[in-house]
């Protein structure tokens, strides 16, 4: 009697669990980026048609993706955090499901920018030094000329006195 009363409820609960299990399995189905087609890539939550197409074009043009860094470096608009999220949603790269140590794109850019700034500062310092050297040479030249003019002026005055 107990079983007859609760059997429909037990069946309903079991069906709900099975449904949730199937849905969660579909949401996190593994999709290998280097072999997936457009539809498979779009099935990964967070990957729309345009990004899936961009991935396929990049893969066709430059070969398979090596790792998460390679993916976010080669495909415009897919950053580190997006790669991590996509991998959490089932995307795999060479059968890896976790975005391992991702090289920080911003750090790389910062280093490049920093190197460029350093080079610019060195160039600016060299130009400043060159300018200061030219300026001091000009000042020294003007000073010598002024001394010569003064000397000549003194000689002219002396000649003028001797003539009178």
Chimera marker file (.cmm) of the C-alpha trace (Angstrom):
<marker_set name="trace">
<marker id="1" x="0.000" y="0.000" z="0.000" r="1" g="1" b="0" radius="0.5"/>
<marker id="2" x="2.791" y="2.400" z="0.899" r="1" g="1" b="0" radius="0.5"/>
<marker id="3" x="4.457" y="1.739" z="-2.445" r="1" g="1" b="0" radius="0.5"/>
<marker id="4" x="1.248" y="2.319" z="-4.418" r="1" g="1" b="0" radius="0.5"/>
<marker id="5" x="0.749" y="5.732" z="-2.860" r="1" g="1" b="0" radius="0.5"/>
<marker id="6" x="4.304" y="6.998" z="-3.205" r="1" g="1" b="0" radius="0.5"/>
<marker id="7" x="5.272" y="5.272" z="-6.481" r="1" g="1" b="0" radius="0.5"/>
<marker id="8" x="4.112" y="8.178" z="-8.715" r="1" g="1" b="0" radius="0.5"/>
<marker id="9" x="6.040" y="10.662" z="-6.546" r="1" g="1" b="0" radius="0.5"/>
<marker id="10" x="9.179" y="8.495" z="-6.609" r="1" g="1" b="0" radius="0.5"/>
<marker id="11" x="8.877" y="8.136" z="-10.416" r="1" g="1" b="0" radius="0.5"/>
<marker id="12" x="8.505" y="11.908" z="-10.785" r="1" g="1" b="0" radius="0.5"/>
<marker id="13" x="11.573" y="12.617" z="-8.638" r="1" g="1" b="0" radius="0.5"/>
<marker id="14" x="13.657" y="10.048" z="-10.497" r="1" g="1" b="0" radius="0.5"/>
<marker id="15" x="12.563" y="11.477" z="-13.851" r="1" g="1" b="0" radius="0.5"/>
<marker id="16" x="13.518" y="14.957" z="-12.656" r="1" g="1" b="0" radius="0.5"/>
<marker id="17" x="16.991" y="13.777" z="-11.631" r="1" g="1" b="0" radius="0.5"/>
<marker id="18" x="17.493" y="11.950" z="-14.925" r="1" g="1" b="0" radius="0.5"/>
<marker id="19" x="16.388" y="15.070" z="-16.822" r="1" g="1" b="0" radius="0.5"/>
<marker id="20" x="18.767" y="17.291" z="-14.873" r="1" g="1" b="0" radius="0.5"/>
<marker id="21" x="21.570" y="14.828" z="-15.401" r="1" g="1" b="0" radius="0.5"/>
<marker id="22" x="20.972" y="14.735" z="-19.151" r="1" g="1" b="0" radius="0.5"/>
<marker id="23" x="20.716" y="18.511" z="-19.401" r="1" g="1" b="0" radius="0.5"/>
<marker id="24" x="23.867" y="19.086" z="-17.399" r="1" g="1" b="0" radius="0.5"/>
<marker id="25" x="25.684" y="16.499" z="-19.521" r="1" g="1" b="0" radius="0.5"/>
<marker id="26" x="24.643" y="18.303" z="-22.695" r="1" g="1" b="0" radius="0.5"/>
<marker id="27" x="25.654" y="21.706" z="-21.350" r="1" g="1" b="0" radius="0.5"/>
<marker id="28" x="29.147" y="20.448" z="-20.605" r="1" g="1" b="0" radius="0.5"/>
<marker id="29" x="29.682" y="18.082" z="-23.526" r="1" g="1" b="0" radius="0.5"/>
<marker id="30" x="33.323" y="18.102" z="-24.458" r="1" g="1" b="0" radius="0.5"/>
<marker id="31" x="34.045" y="19.819" z="-27.753" r="1" g="1" b="0" radius="0.5"/>
<marker id="32" x="37.587" y="19.517" z="-29.104" r="1" g="1" b="0" radius="0.5"/>
<marker id="33" x="38.479" y="22.823" z="-30.748" r="1" g="1" b="0" radius="0.5"/>
<marker id="34" x="40.867" y="21.259" z="-33.270" r="1" g="1" b="0" radius="0.5"/>
<marker id="35" x="38.331" y="18.823" z="-34.716" r="1" g="1" b="0" radius="0.5"/>
<marker id="36" x="34.928" y="20.443" z="-34.096" r="1" g="1" b="0" radius="0.5"/>
<marker id="37" x="32.767" y="21.853" z="-36.865" r="1" g="1" b="0" radius="0.5"/>
<marker id="38" x="30.759" y="25.097" z="-36.724" r="1" g="1" b="0" radius="0.5"/>
<marker id="39" x="27.708" y="23.504" z="-35.053" r="1" g="1" b="0" radius="0.5"/>
<marker id="40" x="29.794" y="21.721" z="-32.406" r="1" g="1" b="0" radius="0.5"/>
<marker id="41" x="31.654" y="24.916" z="-31.534" r="1" g="1" b="0" radius="0.5"/>
<marker id="42" x="28.381" y="26.848" z="-31.289" r="1" g="1" b="0" radius="0.5"/>
<marker id="43" x="27.079" y="24.226" z="-28.859" r="1" g="1" b="0" radius="0.5"/>
<marker id="44" x="29.616" y="25.435" z="-26.293" r="1" g="1" b="0" radius="0.5"/>
<marker id="45" x="27.911" y="28.010" z="-24.103" r="1" g="1" b="0" radius="0.5"/>
<marker id="46" x="29.517" y="31.384" z="-24.738" r="1" g="1" b="0" radius="0.5"/>
<marker id="47" x="30.574" y="30.663" z="-28.325" r="1" g="1" b="0" radius="0.5"/>
<marker id="48" x="28.331" y="32.236" z="-30.919" r="1" g="1" b="0" radius="0.5"/>
<marker id="49" x="28.344" y="31.858" z="-34.688" r="1" g="1" b="0" radius="0.5"/>
<marker id="50" x="30.852" y="34.650" z="-35.359" r="1" g="1" b="0" radius="0.5"/>
<marker id="51" x="33.468" y="33.432" z="-32.852" r="1" g="1" b="0" radius="0.5"/>
<marker id="52" x="33.000" y="29.830" z="-33.984" r="1" g="1" b="0" radius="0.5"/>
<marker id="53" x="33.589" y="30.952" z="-37.563" r="1" g="1" b="0" radius="0.5"/>
<marker id="54" x="36.643" y="32.975" z="-36.518" r="1" g="1" b="0" radius="0.5"/>
<marker id="55" x="38.065" y="29.903" z="-34.763" r="1" g="1" b="0" radius="0.5"/>
<marker id="56" x="37.482" y="27.711" z="-37.829" r="1" g="1" b="0" radius="0.5"/>
<marker id="57" x="39.077" y="30.264" z="-40.169" r="1" g="1" b="0" radius="0.5"/>
<marker id="58" x="42.124" y="30.684" z="-37.925" r="1" g="1" b="0" radius="0.5"/>
<marker id="59" x="42.492" y="26.919" z="-37.528" r="1" g="1" b="0" radius="0.5"/>
<marker id="60" x="42.269" y="26.435" z="-41.316" r="1" g="1" b="0" radius="0.5"/>
<marker id="61" x="44.731" y="29.271" z="-41.983" r="1" g="1" b="0" radius="0.5"/>
<marker id="62" x="47.398" y="28.545" z="-39.321" r="1" g="1" b="0" radius="0.5"/>
<marker id="63" x="46.796" y="24.987" z="-38.163" r="1" g="1" b="0" radius="0.5"/>
<marker id="64" x="45.553" y="23.481" z="-34.899" r="1" g="1" b="0" radius="0.5"/>
<marker id="65" x="45.606" y="25.351" z="-31.620" r="1" g="1" b="0" radius="0.5"/>
<marker id="66" x="48.335" y="24.236" z="-29.208" r="1" g="1" b="0" radius="0.5"/>
<marker id="67" x="46.886" y="25.532" z="-25.948" r="1" g="1" b="0" radius="0.5"/>
<marker id="68" x="44.683" y="28.185" z="-24.373" r="1" g="1" b="0" radius="0.5"/>
<marker id="69" x="47.326" y="30.869" z="-24.876" r="1" g="1" b="0" radius="0.5"/>
<marker id="70" x="47.517" y="30.036" z="-28.557" r="1" g="1" b="0" radius="0.5"/>
<marker id="71" x="43.731" y="30.333" z="-28.853" r="1" g="1" b="0" radius="0.5"/>
<marker id="72" x="43.392" y="33.750" z="-27.220" r="1" g="1" b="0" radius="0.5"/>
<marker id="73" x="46.477" y="35.055" z="-29.004" r="1" g="1" b="0" radius="0.5"/>
<marker id="74" x="45.342" y="34.017" z="-32.470" r="1" g="1" b="0" radius="0.5"/>
<marker id="75" x="41.597" y="34.687" z="-32.365" r="1" g="1" b="0" radius="0.5"/>
<marker id="76" x="40.661" y="38.339" z="-32.054" r="1" g="1" b="0" radius="0.5"/>
<marker id="77" x="38.042" y="39.009" z="-29.402" r="1" g="1" b="0" radius="0.5"/>
<marker id="78" x="38.752" y="35.911" z="-27.329" r="1" g="1" b="0" radius="0.5"/>
<marker id="79" x="40.693" y="36.829" z="-24.217" r="1" g="1" b="0" radius="0.5"/>
<marker id="80" x="42.112" y="34.807" z="-21.357" r="1" g="1" b="0" radius="0.5"/>
<marker id="81" x="38.985" y="34.941" z="-19.240" r="1" g="1" b="0" radius="0.5"/>
<marker id="82" x="36.811" y="33.976" z="-22.188" r="1" g="1" b="0" radius="0.5"/>
<marker id="83" x="39.029" y="30.955" z="-22.887" r="1" g="1" b="0" radius="0.5"/>
<marker id="84" x="38.795" y="29.896" z="-19.231" r="1" g="1" b="0" radius="0.5"/>
<marker id="85" x="35.001" y="30.255" z="-19.293" r="1" g="1" b="0" radius="0.5"/>
<marker id="86" x="34.695" y="28.339" z="-22.578" r="1" g="1" b="0" radius="0.5"/>
<marker id="87" x="36.836" y="25.535" z="-21.202" r="1" g="1" b="0" radius="0.5"/>
<marker id="88" x="34.663" y="25.387" z="-18.098" r="1" g="1" b="0" radius="0.5"/>
<marker id="89" x="31.691" y="25.073" z="-20.458" r="1" g="1" b="0" radius="0.5"/>
<marker id="90" x="33.155" y="22.052" z="-22.255" r="1" g="1" b="0" radius="0.5"/>
<marker id="91" x="35.644" y="23.347" z="-24.817" r="1" g="1" b="0" radius="0.5"/>
<marker id="92" x="38.857" y="21.320" z="-24.935" r="1" g="1" b="0" radius="0.5"/>
<marker id="93" x="42.179" y="22.114" z="-26.571" r="1" g="1" b="0" radius="0.5"/>
<marker id="94" x="44.227" y="19.003" z="-27.321" r="1" g="1" b="0" radius="0.5"/>
<marker id="95" x="41.962" y="17.119" z="-24.900" r="1" g="1" b="0" radius="0.5"/>
<marker id="96" x="42.780" y="19.496" z="-22.045" r="1" g="1" b="0" radius="0.5"/>
<marker id="97" x="39.720" y="20.762" z="-20.226" r="1" g="1" b="0" radius="0.5"/>
<marker id="98" x="41.389" y="23.332" z="-18.031" r="1" g="1" b="0" radius="0.5"/>
<marker id="99" x="43.107" y="26.454" z="-19.245" r="1" g="1" b="0" radius="0.5"/>
<marker id="100" x="46.483" y="25.795" z="-17.674" r="1" g="1" b="0" radius="0.5"/>
<marker id="101" x="48.944" y="28.540" z="-16.998" r="1" g="1" b="0" radius="0.5"/>
<marker id="102" x="47.822" y="31.186" z="-19.441" r="1" g="1" b="0" radius="0.5"/>
<marker id="103" x="50.464" y="33.660" z="-20.495" r="1" g="1" b="0" radius="0.5"/>
<marker id="104" x="49.126" y="37.024" z="-19.517" r="1" g="1" b="0" radius="0.5"/>
<marker id="105" x="48.502" y="38.987" z="-22.688" r="1" g="1" b="0" radius="0.5"/>
<marker id="106" x="48.406" y="42.275" z="-20.809" r="1" g="1" b="0" radius="0.5"/>
<marker id="107" x="51.775" y="41.515" z="-19.200" r="1" g="1" b="0" radius="0.5"/>
<marker id="108" x="53.245" y="40.781" z="-22.608" r="1" g="1" b="0" radius="0.5"/>
<marker id="109" x="51.870" y="44.018" z="-23.967" r="1" g="1" b="0" radius="0.5"/>
<marker id="110" x="53.062" y="45.835" z="-20.865" r="1" g="1" b="0" radius="0.5"/>
<marker id="111" x="56.560" y="44.427" z="-21.341" r="1" g="1" b="0" radius="0.5"/>
<marker id="112" x="56.531" y="45.416" z="-25.022" r="1" g="1" b="0" radius="0.5"/>
<marker id="113" x="55.208" y="48.857" z="-24.134" r="1" g="1" b="0" radius="0.5"/>
<marker id="114" x="57.731" y="49.160" z="-21.318" r="1" g="1" b="0" radius="0.5"/>
<marker id="115" x="60.578" y="48.214" z="-23.661" r="1" g="1" b="0" radius="0.5"/>
<marker id="116" x="59.353" y="50.736" z="-26.184" r="1" g="1" b="0" radius="0.5"/>
<marker id="117" x="59.103" y="53.412" z="-23.482" r="1" g="1" b="0" radius="0.5"/>
<marker id="118" x="62.624" y="52.618" z="-22.310" r="1" g="1" b="0" radius="0.5"/>
<marker id="119" x="63.931" y="52.855" z="-25.862" r="1" g="1" b="0" radius="0.5"/>
<marker id="120" x="62.047" y="56.122" z="-26.351" r="1" g="1" b="0" radius="0.5"/>
<marker id="121" x="63.457" y="57.521" z="-23.095" r="1" g="1" b="0" radius="0.5"/>
<marker id="122" x="66.984" y="56.495" z="-24.101" r="1" g="1" b="0" radius="0.5"/>
<marker id="123" x="66.522" y="58.106" z="-27.500" r="1" g="1" b="0" radius="0.5"/>
<marker id="124" x="65.117" y="61.241" z="-25.871" r="1" g="1" b="0" radius="0.5"/>
<marker id="125" x="68.043" y="61.361" z="-23.416" r="1" g="1" b="0" radius="0.5"/>
<marker id="126" x="70.542" y="60.968" z="-26.274" r="1" g="1" b="0" radius="0.5"/>
<marker id="127" x="68.836" y="63.783" z="-28.194" r="1" g="1" b="0" radius="0.5"/>
<marker id="128" x="68.830" y="65.974" z="-25.085" r="1" g="1" b="0" radius="0.5"/>
<marker id="129" x="72.502" y="65.248" z="-24.473" r="1" g="1" b="0" radius="0.5"/>
<marker id="130" x="73.300" y="66.030" z="-28.106" r="1" g="1" b="0" radius="0.5"/>
<marker id="131" x="71.293" y="69.248" z="-27.879" r="1" g="1" b="0" radius="0.5"/>
<marker id="132" x="73.029" y="70.276" z="-24.641" r="1" g="1" b="0" radius="0.5"/>
<marker id="133" x="76.436" y="69.504" z="-26.174" r="1" g="1" b="0" radius="0.5"/>
<marker id="134" x="75.595" y="71.574" z="-29.258" r="1" g="1" b="0" radius="0.5"/>
<marker id="135" x="74.322" y="74.359" z="-27.020" r="1" g="1" b="0" radius="0.5"/>
<marker id="136" x="77.477" y="74.349" z="-24.883" r="1" g="1" b="0" radius="0.5"/>
<marker id="137" x="79.658" y="74.310" z="-28.020" r="1" g="1" b="0" radius="0.5"/>
<marker id="138" x="77.658" y="77.247" z="-29.362" r="1" g="1" b="0" radius="0.5"/>
<marker id="139" x="78.060" y="79.101" z="-26.063" r="1" g="1" b="0" radius="0.5"/>
<marker id="140" x="81.810" y="78.403" z="-26.044" r="1" g="1" b="0" radius="0.5"/>
<marker id="141" x="82.104" y="79.586" z="-29.637" r="1" g="1" b="0" radius="0.5"/>
<marker id="142" x="80.173" y="82.769" z="-28.820" r="1" g="1" b="0" radius="0.5"/>
<marker id="143" x="82.395" y="83.314" z="-25.782" r="1" g="1" b="0" radius="0.5"/>
<marker id="144" x="85.586" y="82.933" z="-27.849" r="1" g="1" b="0" radius="0.5"/>
<marker id="145" x="84.209" y="85.305" z="-30.464" r="1" g="1" b="0" radius="0.5"/>
<marker id="146" x="83.315" y="87.841" z="-27.792" r="1" g="1" b="0" radius="0.5"/>
<marker id="147" x="86.860" y="87.641" z="-26.388" r="1" g="1" b="0" radius="0.5"/>
<marker id="148" x="88.316" y="88.052" z="-29.866" r="1" g="1" b="0" radius="0.5"/>
<marker id="149" x="86.022" y="91.017" z="-30.537" r="1" g="1" b="0" radius="0.5"/>
<marker id="150" x="87.032" y="92.568" z="-27.227" r="1" g="1" b="0" radius="0.5"/>
<marker id="151" x="90.693" y="91.983" z="-28.017" r="1" g="1" b="0" radius="0.5"/>
<marker id="152" x="90.322" y="93.486" z="-31.491" r="1" g="1" b="0" radius="0.5"/>
<marker id="153" x="88.399" y="96.413" z="-30.042" r="1" g="1" b="0" radius="0.5"/>
<marker id="154" x="91.213" y="97.037" z="-27.577" r="1" g="1" b="0" radius="0.5"/>
<marker id="155" x="93.815" y="96.873" z="-30.334" r="1" g="1" b="0" radius="0.5"/>
<marker id="156" x="91.809" y="99.298" z="-32.486" r="1" g="1" b="0" radius="0.5"/>
<marker id="157" x="91.551" y="101.738" z="-29.568" r="1" g="1" b="0" radius="0.5"/>
<marker id="158" x="95.309" y="101.493" z="-28.998" r="1" g="1" b="0" radius="0.5"/>
<marker id="159" x="96.021" y="102.149" z="-32.695" r="1" g="1" b="0" radius="0.5"/>
<marker id="160" x="93.680" y="105.110" z="-32.550" r="1" g="1" b="0" radius="0.5"/>
<marker id="161" x="95.587" y="106.575" z="-29.562" r="1" g="1" b="0" radius="0.5"/>
<marker id="162" x="98.942" y="106.018" z="-31.228" r="1" g="1" b="0" radius="0.5"/>
<marker id="163" x="97.759" y="107.781" z="-34.363" r="1" g="1" b="0" radius="0.5"/>
<marker id="164" x="96.724" y="110.885" z="-32.398" r="1" g="1" b="0" radius="0.5"/>
<link id1="1" id2="2" r="1" g="1" b="0" radius="0.2"/>
<link id1="2" id2="3" r="1" g="1" b="0" radius="0.2"/>
<link id1="3" id2="4" r="1" g="1" b="0" radius="0.2"/>
<link id1="4" id2="5" r="1" g="1" b="0" radius="0.2"/>
<link id1="5" id2="6" r="1" g="1" b="0" radius="0.2"/>
<link id1="6" id2="7" r="1" g="1" b="0" radius="0.2"/>
<link id1="7" id2="8" r="1" g="1" b="0" radius="0.2"/>
<link id1="8" id2="9" r="1" g="1" b="0" radius="0.2"/>
<link id1="9" id2="10" r="1" g="1" b="0" radius="0.2"/>
<link id1="10" id2="11" r="1" g="1" b="0" radius="0.2"/>
<link id1="11" id2="12" r="1" g="1" b="0" radius="0.2"/>
<link id1="12" id2="13" r="1" g="1" b="0" radius="0.2"/>
<link id1="13" id2="14" r="1" g="1" b="0" radius="0.2"/>
<link id1="14" id2="15" r="1" g="1" b="0" radius="0.2"/>
<link id1="15" id2="16" r="1" g="1" b="0" radius="0.2"/>
<link id1="16" id2="17" r="1" g="1" b="0" radius="0.2"/>
<link id1="17" id2="18" r="1" g="1" b="0" radius="0.2"/>
<link id1="18" id2="19" r="1" g="1" b="0" radius="0.2"/>
<link id1="19" id2="20" r="1" g="1" b="0" radius="0.2"/>
<link id1="20" id2="21" r="1" g="1" b="0" radius="0.2"/>
<link id1="21" id2="22" r="1" g="1" b="0" radius="0.2"/>
<link id1="22" id2="23" r="1" g="1" b="0" radius="0.2"/>
<link id1="23" id2="24" r="1" g="1" b="0" radius="0.2"/>
<link id1="24" id2="25" r="1" g="1" b="0" radius="0.2"/>
<link id1="25" id2="26" r="1" g="1" b="0" radius="0.2"/>
<link id1="26" id2="27" r="1" g="1" b="0" radius="0.2"/>
<link id1="27" id2="28" r="1" g="1" b="0" radius="0.2"/>
<link id1="28" id2="29" r="1" g="1" b="0" radius="0.2"/>
<link id1="29" id2="30" r="1" g="1" b="0" radius="0.2"/>
<link id1="30" id2="31" r="1" g="1" b="0" radius="0.2"/>
<link id1="31" id2="32" r="1" g="1" b="0" radius="0.2"/>
<link id1="32" id2="33" r="1" g="1" b="0" radius="0.2"/>
<link id1="33" id2="34" r="1" g="1" b="0" radius="0.2"/>
<link id1="34" id2="35" r="1" g="1" b="0" radius="0.2"/>
<link id1="35" id2="36" r="1" g="1" b="0" radius="0.2"/>
<link id1="36" id2="37" r="1" g="1" b="0" radius="0.2"/>
<link id1="37" id2="38" r="1" g="1" b="0" radius="0.2"/>
<link id1="38" id2="39" r="1" g="1" b="0" radius="0.2"/>
<link id1="39" id2="40" r="1" g="1" b="0" radius="0.2"/>
<link id1="40" id2="41" r="1" g="1" b="0" radius="0.2"/>
<link id1="41" id2="42" r="1" g="1" b="0" radius="0.2"/>
<link id1="42" id2="43" r="1" g="1" b="0" radius="0.2"/>
<link id1="43" id2="44" r="1" g="1" b="0" radius="0.2"/>
<link id1="44" id2="45" r="1" g="1" b="0" radius="0.2"/>
<link id1="45" id2="46" r="1" g="1" b="0" radius="0.2"/>
<link id1="46" id2="47" r="1" g="1" b="0" radius="0.2"/>
<link id1="47" id2="48" r="1" g="1" b="0" radius="0.2"/>
<link id1="48" id2="49" r="1" g="1" b="0" radius="0.2"/>
<link id1="49" id2="50" r="1" g="1" b="0" radius="0.2"/>
<link id1="50" id2="51" r="1" g="1" b="0" radius="0.2"/>
<link id1="51" id2="52" r="1" g="1" b="0" radius="0.2"/>
<link id1="52" id2="53" r="1" g="1" b="0" radius="0.2"/>
<link id1="53" id2="54" r="1" g="1" b="0" radius="0.2"/>
<link id1="54" id2="55" r="1" g="1" b="0" radius="0.2"/>
<link id1="55" id2="56" r="1" g="1" b="0" radius="0.2"/>
<link id1="56" id2="57" r="1" g="1" b="0" radius="0.2"/>
<link id1="57" id2="58" r="1" g="1" b="0" radius="0.2"/>
<link id1="58" id2="59" r="1" g="1" b="0" radius="0.2"/>
<link id1="59" id2="60" r="1" g="1" b="0" radius="0.2"/>
<link id1="60" id2="61" r="1" g="1" b="0" radius="0.2"/>
<link id1="61" id2="62" r="1" g="1" b="0" radius="0.2"/>
<link id1="62" id2="63" r="1" g="1" b="0" radius="0.2"/>
<link id1="63" id2="64" r="1" g="1" b="0" radius="0.2"/>
<link id1="64" id2="65" r="1" g="1" b="0" radius="0.2"/>
<link id1="65" id2="66" r="1" g="1" b="0" radius="0.2"/>
<link id1="66" id2="67" r="1" g="1" b="0" radius="0.2"/>
<link id1="67" id2="68" r="1" g="1" b="0" radius="0.2"/>
<link id1="68" id2="69" r="1" g="1" b="0" radius="0.2"/>
<link id1="69" id2="70" r="1" g="1" b="0" radius="0.2"/>
<link id1="70" id2="71" r="1" g="1" b="0" radius="0.2"/>
<link id1="71" id2="72" r="1" g="1" b="0" radius="0.2"/>
<link id1="72" id2="73" r="1" g="1" b="0" radius="0.2"/>
<link id1="73" id2="74" r="1" g="1" b="0" radius="0.2"/>
<link id1="74" id2="75" r="1" g="1" b="0" radius="0.2"/>
<link id1="75" id2="76" r="1" g="1" b="0" radius="0.2"/>
<link id1="76" id2="77" r="1" g="1" b="0" radius="0.2"/>
<link id1="77" id2="78" r="1" g="1" b="0" radius="0.2"/>
<link id1="78" id2="79" r="1" g="1" b="0" radius="0.2"/>
<link id1="79" id2="80" r="1" g="1" b="0" radius="0.2"/>
<link id1="80" id2="81" r="1" g="1" b="0" radius="0.2"/>
<link id1="81" id2="82" r="1" g="1" b="0" radius="0.2"/>
<link id1="82" id2="83" r="1" g="1" b="0" radius="0.2"/>
<link id1="83" id2="84" r="1" g="1" b="0" radius="0.2"/>
<link id1="84" id2="85" r="1" g="1" b="0" radius="0.2"/>
<link id1="85" id2="86" r="1" g="1" b="0" radius="0.2"/>
<link id1="86" id2="87" r="1" g="1" b="0" radius="0.2"/>
<link id1="87" id2="88" r="1" g="1" b="0" radius="0.2"/>
<link id1="88" id2="89" r="1" g="1" b="0" radius="0.2"/>
<link id1="89" id2="90" r="1" g="1" b="0" radius="0.2"/>
<link id1="90" id2="91" r="1" g="1" b="0" radius="0.2"/>
<link id1="91" id2="92" r="1" g="1" b="0" radius="0.2"/>
<link id1="92" id2="93" r="1" g="1" b="0" radius="0.2"/>
<link id1="93" id2="94" r="1" g="1" b="0" radius="0.2"/>
<link id1="94" id2="95" r="1" g="1" b="0" radius="0.2"/>
<link id1="95" id2="96" r="1" g="1" b="0" radius="0.2"/>
<link id1="96" id2="97" r="1" g="1" b="0" radius="0.2"/>
<link id1="97" id2="98" r="1" g="1" b="0" radius="0.2"/>
<link id1="98" id2="99" r="1" g="1" b="0" radius="0.2"/>
<link id1="99" id2="100" r="1" g="1" b="0" radius="0.2"/>
<link id1="100" id2="101" r="1" g="1" b="0" radius="0.2"/>
<link id1="101" id2="102" r="1" g="1" b="0" radius="0.2"/>
<link id1="102" id2="103" r="1" g="1" b="0" radius="0.2"/>
<link id1="103" id2="104" r="1" g="1" b="0" radius="0.2"/>
<link id1="104" id2="105" r="1" g="1" b="0" radius="0.2"/>
<link id1="105" id2="106" r="1" g="1" b="0" radius="0.2"/>
<link id1="106" id2="107" r="1" g="1" b="0" radius="0.2"/>
<link id1="107" id2="108" r="1" g="1" b="0" radius="0.2"/>
<link id1="108" id2="109" r="1" g="1" b="0" radius="0.2"/>
<link id1="109" id2="110" r="1" g="1" b="0" radius="0.2"/>
<link id1="110" id2="111" r="1" g="1" b="0" radius="0.2"/>
<link id1="111" id2="112" r="1" g="1" b="0" radius="0.2"/>
<link id1="112" id2="113" r="1" g="1" b="0" radius="0.2"/>
<link id1="113" id2="114" r="1" g="1" b="0" radius="0.2"/>
<link id1="114" id2="115" r="1" g="1" b="0" radius="0.2"/>
<link id1="115" id2="116" r="1" g="1" b="0" radius="0.2"/>
<link id1="116" id2="117" r="1" g="1" b="0" radius="0.2"/>
<link id1="117" id2="118" r="1" g="1" b="0" radius="0.2"/>
<link id1="118" id2="119" r="1" g="1" b="0" radius="0.2"/>
<link id1="119" id2="120" r="1" g="1" b="0" radius="0.2"/>
<link id1="120" id2="121" r="1" g="1" b="0" radius="0.2"/>
<link id1="121" id2="122" r="1" g="1" b="0" radius="0.2"/>
<link id1="122" id2="123" r="1" g="1" b="0" radius="0.2"/>
<link id1="123" id2="124" r="1" g="1" b="0" radius="0.2"/>
<link id1="124" id2="125" r="1" g="1" b="0" radius="0.2"/>
<link id1="125" id2="126" r="1" g="1" b="0" radius="0.2"/>
<link id1="126" id2="127" r="1" g="1" b="0" radius="0.2"/>
<link id1="127" id2="128" r="1" g="1" b="0" radius="0.2"/>
<link id1="128" id2="129" r="1" g="1" b="0" radius="0.2"/>
<link id1="129" id2="130" r="1" g="1" b="0" radius="0.2"/>
<link id1="130" id2="131" r="1" g="1" b="0" radius="0.2"/>
<link id1="131" id2="132" r="1" g="1" b="0" radius="0.2"/>
<link id1="132" id2="133" r="1" g="1" b="0" radius="0.2"/>
<link id1="133" id2="134" r="1" g="1" b="0" radius="0.2"/>
<link id1="134" id2="135" r="1" g="1" b="0" radius="0.2"/>
<link id1="135" id2="136" r="1" g="1" b="0" radius="0.2"/>
<link id1="136" id2="137" r="1" g="1" b="0" radius="0.2"/>
<link id1="137" id2="138" r="1" g="1" b="0" radius="0.2"/>
<link id1="138" id2="139" r="1" g="1" b="0" radius="0.2"/>
<link id1="139" id2="140" r="1" g="1" b="0" radius="0.2"/>
<link id1="140" id2="141" r="1" g="1" b="0" radius="0.2"/>
<link id1="141" id2="142" r="1" g="1" b="0" radius="0.2"/>
<link id1="142" id2="143" r="1" g="1" b="0" radius="0.2"/>
<link id1="143" id2="144" r="1" g="1" b="0" radius="0.2"/>
<link id1="144" id2="145" r="1" g="1" b="0" radius="0.2"/>
<link id1="145" id2="146" r="1" g="1" b="0" radius="0.2"/>
<link id1="146" id2="147" r="1" g="1" b="0" radius="0.2"/>
<link id1="147" id2="148" r="1" g="1" b="0" radius="0.2"/>
<link id1="148" id2="149" r="1" g="1" b="0" radius="0.2"/>
<link id1="149" id2="150" r="1" g="1" b="0" radius="0.2"/>
<link id1="150" id2="151" r="1" g="1" b="0" radius="0.2"/>
<link id1="151" id2="152" r="1" g="1" b="0" radius="0.2"/>
<link id1="152" id2="153" r="1" g="1" b="0" radius="0.2"/>
<link id1="153" id2="154" r="1" g="1" b="0" radius="0.2"/>
<link id1="154" id2="155" r="1" g="1" b="0" radius="0.2"/>
<link id1="155" id2="156" r="1" g="1" b="0" radius="0.2"/>
<link id1="156" id2="157" r="1" g="1" b="0" radius="0.2"/>
<link id1="157" id2="158" r="1" g="1" b="0" radius="0.2"/>
<link id1="158" id2="159" r="1" g="1" b="0" radius="0.2"/>
<link id1="159" id2="160" r="1" g="1" b="0" radius="0.2"/>
<link id1="160" id2="161" r="1" g="1" b="0" radius="0.2"/>
<link id1="161" id2="162" r="1" g="1" b="0" radius="0.2"/>
<link id1="162" id2="163" r="1" g="1" b="0" radius="0.2"/>
<link id1="163" id2="164" r="1" g="1" b="0" radius="0.2"/>
</marker_set>
